[in-house]
Amino acid sequence: MLDIFKYGDEVLREKTDRVEVFDDALALLVDAMFDTMIEADGVGLAAPQVGVSKRLFVVDTRSAGERIAFINPEIIETSDDSVPYEEGCLSVPGVYHDVMRPSHITIRAQDVRGKGFTLKAGGLLARVIQHENDHLDGRLFIDRLDDREREKVIAQYEKKEKGRRKKKKA
Ligand code: NI
């Protein structure tokens, strides 16, 4: 299992580099990311969350055909609407908030062997893709909330983290 970096860790805010080499090391990283995500009960995980500042993320919505690795992804189309959906993040564990985003997207990316593909998505898959893609630009879901909402969610998170640290010591 890989360590998941948390809110406050600098790697989550860094600009990521394109993946240039599609080798066994990349395939192993992607496999480890899938395992780590499933273990943590997540539906998506981006490379910066495991300390790797590269443009890739994995998604598994637990629906058939929706276990996908996206390398060097680019969202090339978004629907004109903006819909709420409750999001959480393995890097900001324990807190959730509605975030407004387009309901449908089209994304272009490469697979783990470097082969290009294009995918149209709606529903949960579109939501997870947009959330993970944000991670590649150093952005977290809380950045998309207004100031008051964000402060509230961060305060909630910090309170929970304090509780977790106390428990570990006891
Ligand atoms: Ni996240």
Residues whose N, C-alpha, C, O or C-beta is under 5 A from the ligand:
A	BS01	NI	G88 C89 L90
